[in-house]
Amino acid sequence: MELTPQCLAHVFSQLPARDAARAACVQRLWRDLVQPDERLWKHFMEEDLGMVTKASPDGTEASTYRSAYCAWRKAYGPEYWPFLPRAIRAWGQIKGWLEVNYPAIRASIQDGTSEEEIRSVEGLLGFSLPPAIKVIYSYSVYSHLVVSRLMPLRRAAMWTQELELHKLRPQLLAFACSFRVRDKMFVADAATGGLATVHNECPVPVDKHTGACDGVLRWFEEYARRLEAGYYEVAVLDEDYPQGSRAISLFPLRQPEMKEEVTRGVRVRASMVYAPEESPAGKHLFAYTIRFALQDTQSQLAALPPGSSAAQCLARCQLSTRHWRIRDERGEVADETDLFGVS
């Protein structure tokens, strides 16, 4: 009993791309079914790379899905493939968000680092980088003012040497940093794949997945996910330097890390970020930001009793005192404090 071409095509669609390509070498009929089947190769592009277009690694559009897939296979060795789709997806999320919210950063995204450049940097560092780190840099890279900025690979190597990270632990790579470079540095452990922050020359592990080899990639994926989900916004980080400090603020805009309430016509928004590198032993320190905004007249009127007039609405206000009630994860009051207002 022979299988019909339709049945064979279905069988090939259940195989991994590499096995389907091998099957095409067995006989002419199978080759003629596998090689020109655009639906099949589109399926492999989506299954293996998370892509629905014919985009090649160099950003151009290939003539067929098969040629696009083969170009990716040729550009990236087998050690990259467990991580490549994740890097592509994360970069896609970041680029999409930047196109809408910060085109200036989007325009700064460059082509990925070449294998030759990666080997050169590895020689400079004196150790090899794991594929989960290399795949982020080999696909794309940007350098711009953001709160946590991913440094170009050669600059990452420069800062690794500048900070003498080898004295803390062998095979550390400083790959990202805060707005002010020396305030906080994100460090990858090339030996374990783990992730840590360095503050005051002390590495603090922030990766809870012990034994995992993809800490940097998971950090990158979570950053991309939060951008796409609307956690972050573009904001001025330094009021004394408004133009030069406009960047992506990491204070969240979504709960549970953000809470927003309206009191007497004033909208109050509190956001917090856990800072493990600042936390003393046995304690947890959080950075926070508080924003006040006076509501417009229409919104204030809607909150006043019926029959109220615009004359009863606030045109301006001054914070004279503050009373903080801090609750834990169970909603119970953990601390209360009274403070003066701000001038």
N, C-alpha and C positions, 0 to 999 in steps of 0.2 A: 504494500500500500504506500503510495506516494502522497506527501502533503502538498496541498495546493499552494501557489505563490502567496495567497492571502494568509494561509495558516503559517507559512514560513516567516512572513513579515511580522506576524504577531509574536512568534517565538523570538525573533531577533530583538523585538522591542522590550522583551523581558530580560535580556542579557545586559551586562555592563558594556559600555562602549568598546572597551579593549577586546572583550570576547567577541562582540559582533564584528569588529574589524578582522579578527583572526578567522572567524567563520567565512568572511568574504574571500579569504585566500584559498579556501578548500576547493571550490568549483565555480565555474562561470555563472551558473544560475544564481547561486547565493551572492556572488559579487554584484551581479546586475540588480539584485533586490536591495542589497545593503547600501552600496555606494551612492546611488542617485536619490535615495529616499529622504527628501527634505524633512518630512514629518519625523522620521526616526532620528535624524541628527539634531533637529530642533529639540526633541525630547532629551537627547544626551546633553545638549547645551544647558537646558534648564535643570536637569537632574544633577549634573556634575558641577556646574558653575553658577547655577541660580540666575542664568541670563536667558532672556527671551528674544534677544536681537542677534545679528550676525557680527557683532563687534569683535574685532581682533585685539590682541594685546597692545598694539600700537595705537588703538583708538579709531582706526579706520574700519569701514564696513566691508566684510568679505563678500564674495560673490555668492557663496552658498553656506549653509549651516555646517556642512561637513568641513569645508576649507577653514571656517572660523574655528571649529573645534580642534582640527589638526594644528592650527597655528598656536592655540593655547597649549596643546600637548608638547609642541616643539619648544615653546618658550619657557616652560616650567617643568622641571624634573619631577619624578614621582614623589620625592620627599615633600614637595609643596602641596600636593593635591588634597591631603586631609584638611588643609587650612585655607587654600586658595578661594573656594566659594565664600567662605565666611569673610575674608578680607574684601572681596569684590562687593559683597552685599553691604558691608559696613561703609566702605567708601562711597557706594551709591547713595546710601541714606544721608551721609554727611554732605555730599555734593548737592543733593536735592534740597536739603535744608538751607545751605548757603546760597544757592541761586535765588531763593525767595527772601532770605533774611539778611544776608551779608555778601553781596556780589563781589565786593573787593577781595574777600578771602577766597571766594570761589575762583576768581581770576588768578590767584597766586598758586593754585594747585598745579604741580608740574608732573611730567612723566616720571615713571618709577625709576629707581636706581638700577643700573645694570649689574649683571653678575660680576663683571670685571671690577666695578666700583666696590661692590660688597666684599669681594676677596681682598681688595686693596685695604679697606677699612679693617677687615679681620686681621690682616697682617700688622696694621698699625696697633690694634688692640692686643694682639698676641693670643687670641682665642677665637674659636668659631662661634658664629651666632646660630641659634636654633632656627629651623624653618618657620616656626610660628612668629618669629620676629622679622625674619627676612622677607616674608611674604607681604607684610604691611608696606615695607619700603620699596619692594620690587614692583608693586602694582601702581602706587601713586604716593606722592608726598607733598606736603605744603609747609610753608614757613610764614607765619603771620602772627600778629599780636592777638593772642587769645589767653584766657585764664590758665588753661592747661594746654600748652602747645607741644605738638609732636615735632621734635627737632629733625632736620635733615640728617641723614646717617653720618656724614662726615663731621658735622657739627656736634652730633651726639658723641662721637669718638673723641673730639677735641675736649668737650666738657668732662668726659670720663677721665681723661688724662689730667686736665686742669684740677679736678677735685681729688685726684689721687685715690680713686675708689678702690684700687687694688690693695690699699693698706687696710681697708675695712673687711674686704672679702674678695677672693679671686673671681674673675669672670663676671664682674658687674658692668652693666652698660647704662649710663644715664640717657634715657631716650626721650623724656618729656620734662617740662619744667613749668613753674607757675609764672604769673605775670612778671614778677621780679625774679630773675633767674635763680638767685641764690636763696630765696625764701624757702622754696621746696623743690626737690628734684624727684622725679619718678624714675625708679631704677629697676632694670630687669636682671635677673640672675640667669646668665646663659647656661650655667651648669644644671640648674633644676627647672628652669622655665618659670620660676616664681616671680612675684612682683613686690616691690617695697617702695617706701618713700624715704628720702634722706633729708633730715633737718638737723642742723647743728652737728653735722658729721656723724649722725647716728642713724643707721638704716632701721626702719620700722616695717615689718611685714604687713601687707594689707591684703594678701591673697590667701583665702581660707581653703582653697583647693590644694591641699598638700599632695605632692606627687604628680600634679598636672604639669604639662610642658608648654602650656599655651596661655600663661597668665597675661602677657601683654596683649595678645589678640582678644582675649575675653574682656579686658579693660577697654580696648578700642571698640569692640562690639557694643558694650554697654553704653559708652559715650554716644555712639551713633544712634542707638535705640532711644536714648533719652532726648537727643536733639530732635529726632523725627516725631517723638511723642509729645513735644512741646514743653519739656521740663525747663529749658533754658531760653534766655533771651539775650539780645545784644544790648549792652548797657555801658555807661561811663564808669570806669573803675576808680579813677582818680579825679576828683572835682577840680583840682588845681591844674590838671592836664587833660581837659575834656576831649580834645581832638585826638591826641596820641594814645589815650587809654580806652577808647571805645572798642569793646571786645565782647566775647561770649562769656557772660557771667554764669558761674556754676551754682549760684543760689537758686534752688528749684522753684518752679512756678506751679507745681502740682503737689497735692497731698500724698503722703502724710508729712513730707518735709516742709510744706508750706501751709500756713493757716491765714485766712482772711476774714475780717469782720468789719461791719460798719457801726460806728458809735457816734451819735449826735451829728450826723452829716459828714463824718470823717472816716474814710476807708483806711484801715490799718492792715498791712500785710507783713507777716513775719516768715522768714525763710531761714533754714539752718542747714549746715553741712558738718558732718562728723570729721574731725581733724585728728586722726590717730597719731600723727607725728608730733602733735603738740600736747598729747595727753600724758600726764605723769603716771607712774606705775600705780595700778589699781584704780585709776580714775579715767573718765571719758570726757574729753573736751569738745565742744561744738562751737563753730563760728556761726554767727547769725547776722542778719540784716533786717532792719525795721523800716518800712516805708509808709509815709502818711500822705494821703491825697484828699483834698477837700472836694466833695461831690458837687456836681453842677446844681443849679437852682431847681431844675425839674426833678432830679432824683431826691433832693432834700424835701421838696414839697410832697412827693409821694409817700415819704416816711412820716410826715407830720399828720396830726389829726385833721379830719375833714373840716374845711372852712378856713384853713390856715392860708396866709398870704405870703408873697415873696419877701415881704419886709421881715418876716420871722426867720428867713434863711440866713446862714452864715456867709459873709463875703470874705472873711479871713478868720483865722484862729491862731492861737499860740499855745503850745504845749507847756504847761506850768509844772505839773508833777506826773510821775509815772509810778504805777503799781504793777509789778510783774507777778503773775501766778504761774509757776512752772509745774507742769504735770508730767508724770512718767508714762510709759507705754500702756499702763492699765487705766490711765485717765485720773489717777490719784495725785493730789497736790504734793509735790516733792519739795517745793521751796517757794517762799514769797519774799518780795523785797520792795521797798519804796525808794524812789530816786527823784531828784529834781528834774525839771524839764530841760529843754535846750533853748539856747538863746538864738 
